[in-house]
Amino acid sequence: MKKSLLAVAAMTAFAGAAQAQSSVSIYGVLDEAVGYETRSPGGNNQYGATMNIPTTPVKQPSATTTGTNAPGNNPVPVVKGATFLGNGGVTTSFLGIGGKEDMGGGNSAFFNLETQFDVNSGQIANAQGAQSDLNGSSGASSINGQLFNKLAVLGLKNNTWGQIGLGRQNNSTAGVIGKYDPVGATYFSPITFSGSYGGGGGITTNQRQDNSIRYDKDFGATHVNAMYKSGNQMGSMGPQSAYSFGADYSGSNWAVGAAYSNTSSDPLTSSTAFGSLYQTNGVQNAAIPSPTSATSGYVNAGANMAVLYNYNTSAITVGGKYDFSDKITGFAGYNRFVMSNPSQNMMAGTTGNVSQSNGLNVAAAYNYSGQNVNYQMFWAGTSFKATQQDTIKIGYYLLNQGAFSMTKPAASSTTSYAAGMQAWYSLLATHDLSKRTSIYGGYMFGSSHGNQAGGNPMSQVGTSQAAYYSANSVLATGIRHVF
């Protein structure tokens, strides 16, 4: 009898262990494109790995320019465009590792580790590196050479109560942008590319949040989520903290979603800080003189140095789509984001409260001071399934910037800025060669009107609108493989 009971107990324990099954998968995207783009801020006079398509390109000084902005011993011609071989025309190439353990009773553990990289060089994507020495592959300032720069999350899930993830995760706004952007391609959409106009809610860095805890739960056809990022500051958890929440409903042939995000004292690392025109592979060219003004537009802070711009940001986003048929879907959305004075000022240097940013020494930290800067982004478009293998996407995006006054970072004077506007027209055609491989071609044209300061007005201080091209565009074709 005792032997029978022991046998039953052993079999029961074995069955319980068998139910706890684990799985690990490798997945990702490879995406390469060739094309032509007009110049953009932070770009080199050669084509860098970064793509700053959505913003308005800065005119380069000619060889005859003198004074602080002089190119010195390396005259730089006025360059408006360049042919490129680029990475990630539709989706920035990335590699992911995902795992799940079924623990029984509707409970499971999960993890995801994802890193973006440049197919051309094999390097991990790094926006700051791409600006300073043409290395990297990302223009998004949230991607700065971290080993798992796209996603790093570990969590628990219950089929009834939902799931909780901890680590580096997307905020709630990014989900709305990703689902309701009609074009949804890195090179051909200003909101998919840029957290400033889209998922970041004011600054691209905010699109992905470190030190975060996120909750997700489905209630039938409605999905809700909420996220909190810890600032991890000594003496106070408030500065550099963030929170967001969102909800999404999917009907039979339509869907709608909304999200709100708020970030406190989160610094943006300016690409102009690297002085890419004065450096080669991150090494300062000693023969070229250093400009004296940090807002001159030709900042040479030395190799491996950075400048921070510090704001509070908040954003509200709504989007929706409607299936007119099994071939035609319409999209529309609205995003309003605000930049305001930071909750905590930042001071650079060893005696300040910030000395490094993403592994770079901070040369200066500028804290926004002035009226709230209000932006409103509207978009609409359609996706048309021409055949089983062919899809055409069309999008229109309009950004309105309200008038504001602010104190210049390096001076005590106050400057007023008039309202401005940017508009983009986008077209993307995709042909599926197989279930996993496709080719594509796209074009996006952008125009600037009024005193448009773009997603980071502080970096434009002291620069007149005449210093910018009023139009920008990208034309590219590429191949994409999903695995």
N, C-alpha and C positions, 0 to 999 in steps of 0.2 A: 504494500500500500504506500509506504513511504517512498519507494523507488518510483511509483507511478506519479506521485505528487511532485517529486523532484523533476521528473521528465516533463510534466506539463508546465512547470514553472520555467524550465530551461527553454522550451519551445516558445512560450509566451514572450520571454525576454528577447529571443532571437527574432521573433516577428516584429517586436517594437523597434529593434535596431534596423531591420530591413526597411521599415517605413521611412526612416530618416535618410532619404536619398539626397545626394549632392550632385551638382552639375556645374561645369565651368565651360565657357565658350569664348572664342576669340572672334571679333567682328570689327568692321571699320569701313572706310571709304578711301579710294584713291581717285584723285581728280586733278587733271592737268589741262591747261589751256594756253593758247597762243593768241595774241591780239595786239591792239593799239589803245593807249590811254593818253589823255591829256594830263598835264602836270597837276600835282596836288600838294598840300602843305606837308612839310617834313620830308618830302621825297628828294632823292638825290638827282643830280643832273644825268646820272645813269639810272636805268630802271632797277629799283630795289626789289627785294622779295615781297615787301609789303604792298598792299593795295589800299590806298586811301581814296577810293573812288567818290564817295558821296559828297565830300567837302569841296569848296571852291579853290582852284589851284592858285598858288602864289606866283607872281611874275619874278623871274630871276633877274638880278642886276646885270647890266652889260659890262664888258671889259673896261669901259671908260668910267664906271662908277667910282667915286672917291669918297673918302671920309670913313665913318665908323663901319658902314656896310660894304666897304670895298672888299672884293674877293682877294686882294693882296697879290701874291705871286702866282695865284691860280685863277686867272680871269674866267668867269663863268658866263657863257652866252645865254641869251634869252631862249629857253627851251620850253616849248609848249606841249610837246607830246613825245611818246617813245613807243617803239615796238617791244613786246615782251614775251617771254615764255614764263608763265605764271602757274601758281599752285592754287587749286580750289576755286574754280570759276563758279560752280554751283554750291559745293560743300567743301570747306577746307579739309584736306586729307587728315584722317585721324585713325588711330588704332585703339581698340577697346578690349578689355578683358572683363567679363561678367560672370558672376557665380551666384548660385542659389542652393540652399539646403532646406529640404522639406523636413520639418521636425515633427510632423503629425499634428492632428487636432486643428488643422487650419492655420498652423503657425509655420513661419519660414524665416530664414536669415538670408540676406542678399548683400552683394557688393558690386560696384562698377568702378573701373579705373580706365580713364580715357585720356589720350594725349594727342594733340595736333602736331603735325610735322610737315616739313617741306620735302616733297618728292624730288625736286631738282637737286637738293644738296644733301638730303638725308638728315638734316638737323631738326631738332625739336623747335616748334614754332615759338618765335620770340619777337614781339612787336618792337620792343626797345632795341634789340639787337639789329632788327631789320632796318630801323631808322638810322642807327649809328654807323653800321659797317656793312650793310647789304646782306647780313646773315639773318636767319630766322625764316619766317614766312607769313607772319600775321600782322595786320594793321590794328587789330583789336587790342586795346591796352590791358585787357584782363588776361591775355595770353603772353606771358613774359618768361618763357623758358623753364617753367616748373616741369618736373618729371611727368606729372599727371595734370596738365594745365587746363584740360577741358572739364574733367569731372573726377572726383575721388570721394566715394561715398560708401558707408557701411551702415546697414540698418536691419530692422526687424519688421515683419509684416504679419498681420492677422486678417484672415478673410472677412471677418465681421467688423473689426475695429479700425482697419486701415493700416498704414505703414509709417514708420518714422525713420528718416535717414540722417546721418551725421557726417560732416566733412565739408568738402568743396562742392557746391551745388548751384544750379541755376535759380535765379529768383522767380517770383510768380509772374512778373511782367513778361519775361522771356517766352513763357509758354503761350501767351496770347498772341504775341508777335509771330511766333513760329507757325501757329495754326492758321492765322487769318491774313498773312501776307500773300497777295495774289501771285507774286513772282517767286519769292522765297529763295533767291540765289545770291551768293556772296558778292559777285561782281555787279549784279544787275538790280539790286534793291538797297536803298539807303537805310531801311529799317532792319533788314536781316543782317547786313554788315555791321551796322553801328549801334552800339548800346546807347550812344548819345541821343540818337533819334528813335531808338526802339527799346530793346530788352533791358538796357542798363538803367533806364529812367533818368537820364541826364548825363551820365558818364559811363563810358563803355566798361570800365572796370567793374561797375556794380552788377553787370549781367551775371557774373559768377561770383559767389560769395564764399570766402573762406570761413572757417570756424562757425559753421551754420548747422542748425537743426531744422528739419523740414518735415511737415506732416501732410500726408495725402490720403483722401478717402473718397470712395464712390458711393453716392446715394442714388441708385438706379441710373438714370441717364445724366445725372449731375455729378461732376467731379469738383471737389474743393481742395484747396491747399493753403498752407500758411508756413512762413519761414521766419526764423530769427537768426541774425548773425551777431555773435558776441564781439565787442570791440577789443576784449582782452587787454585793457589798459590798466596799469597800476593805479589803484585808488578810485577808479571809476570805470564802470562797464559801458557808459553812454557813448563817449567819443569813438568814432569809427565803427559803431554798431549800425545795424540795419534791420528792417522788418518788411515783410510783404505778405499779401494774401490775395487769393483769386478764386474764381468759380467759373465753371464751363458747363454748358448744357448742350446736348446733341439730340436733335429730333430725327424724324425719319428722313427728311431731305434738307434740313437746315441745322445750324449750330450758332451759338453766341457765347461769348466769354468776356470777362472783365477782371482787372487786377489793379492793385494799388501797391506802390513800393515807396520806402522812405529810407534814406541813408544819412547818417550824421558824420560830418567831418571826414569825408573819404577823399584822399588826395588823388588828383590826376597827375601822372608823370608826363610832362610835356616832351614830345619827340624833338622839339626845337632845341632842347637843352644839349643835345649831343653834338651840335655843330657838324653835321655829317659832311658839309663841304670842306671842313678843315681836318677830317680824319680819314685814315685808311685802315680798314680792318680793326677799328677801335683804337688806333695809335695816333696821337696828335701829330700833325705836321708842323715841326718846330719853325719852319721858314715863314709860316703864315701868321700875321699879327692877330691878336685877340681883340674882338670888339669890346668896348667898355660898358655897354648897356645890355642888361639881361633881357630887354624887351626890343632890341634892335631888329630882331628877325634873323640875325646871324649870330646866334649864341655859340660861343666856344668855351664851354665850362671845363674843357680838358677831357681826356679819355676817361670813360667809365664814370661820368658825372651826370647828375640829373637835376631838374628843376620841378618842384611840385606846385600845383595850383589846388587850393583847398576850398571846398564848398560843402554846404548841405544840399541835398537834392531830394525831390519827391516827384512822383508821376502817377497818373491815373490813365488806364488804357482800356478801351473797349473794342471789340471786333466781332464780325459775324460773316457767315457765308450761307449761300442758298443754291441748291442744285435745281436749275431750271429744267434739266433733263439728265440723262445718263452721260451726256457729252459736255454740257456747259454748266460751269459753276461760277457764281458771282461772289466777290469779296469786297468788304468795306471795313474801315476802322478809323479810330481816333486815339491820339496819344497827346496828353498835355503834361509837360514836365517843367519844373521850376528849379532854378539855381538860386541859393540864398546864402547869407552870411553863415560861416561855419559855427558849430556849437563850441568848438575848441580850436584856437589858433595853433598853428604849427610854426616852430622855430627850427631852422637848420643848424647843423653842426654838432660837435661833440657836447657842447653845453646846452643845446636845445633839446626838444622832445622828439626830433626825428633826424637821424643821421644817415640812414640808408633806406632805399626803396628798391625792392626786387634785386638785391645784390649790388646796387649802384650807390655810390656816395652822393648825398644830396648837397648840391652847391647852393641852392636857395629855395625857400618855401614862401609862396605868396598866398595870403589869405584874402578871399573875396570880401570887399567892403563896398556896399552900395545898395541900390534898389534891387528887388527880386527880378531876375531875368526869366521871362515867361515865353515858352515855346509851345506851339500847337502844330501837330502833325496830322494831316488828313491823308487817307489813301483809299483807292478803289481800283478794281480790276477784274479780270476774268481769266478762267482757264478753260481751254477748248480742246477736247479730245477729238482730233481730226480723224485718226484711225486708231486701231488697236495699239500701234507702236508710236504714233506721233501725237505730241501735245504742244499747244501754243499757249503761252501765258503773256498777258498784257497788264501793265500796271501804271498808275499815275500817283505821284506822291507830292504833297505840298506842305512846306514848312513855313510857318509864320512866326517871326520873332518880334515881340513887343519892344517899344522904346524903353530905355533905362539909363540910369546914371550910375557911375561907379568911380571909385578912387583908384588911380593907377597904382599898380603894385610897387613900383620903384619911385613914386613921387607922392606928394601930399595933395596934388590938384585933383579936382573932380571933372570927369568928362561925361558928357551926355551923348547917347547913341540913339539915332532915329530907328524907327521900325524897319524891318527888312524881310525878305522872302526868298526861299529857294524852291524850285520845282524840278521834278525828275519825270522823264518819260521812259518806260522800260518795255523791252520785248525779248522774250526767250522762247526758242523752239527746241524741242527735245525729240530725238528718235531712239527708240529702244532697239538695240541690236540683239539683245537677249533679256532674260529675266533680271540679270545683274549688271549688264553693261549697256551704256547708252552714249550717244554723241549729242552735242548741243551747240547752238550758236545764239548769241545774244547781243543786244545793244542797249545802252542807257545814256540818255542825254540829260544833263542838268544845267539849269540857268539860275543866276543870282540877281536879285533886284533889291535896291535900297541898300541900307547899311547893314548887311547881313553879317553877323559876327560868327556864325557857325556854332558848333556844339560846345566850344570853349572860348567864351568872349575874352577872358583875361589874356589868352595867348595872342589876341589880335590888337591889344592895346598899343597905341602909338603907330598903328599901320592904317593908312587910308584905304578906302574901298578901291581907289585907283591902282593899288598894288596887287589886285586880284584880277584874274581872267573872269569875265562874266559868264562864261560857259565852260562846261566840262563834259567829257564823254568817255565811254569805253566800248570797244567793239572786240569781241573775242569768240573763239570757237574752241571746243575741247572734248575730252573723253572722260567718262566717269564710270568707275567700277565699284560695286558694293559687295562686300564679302562678310 
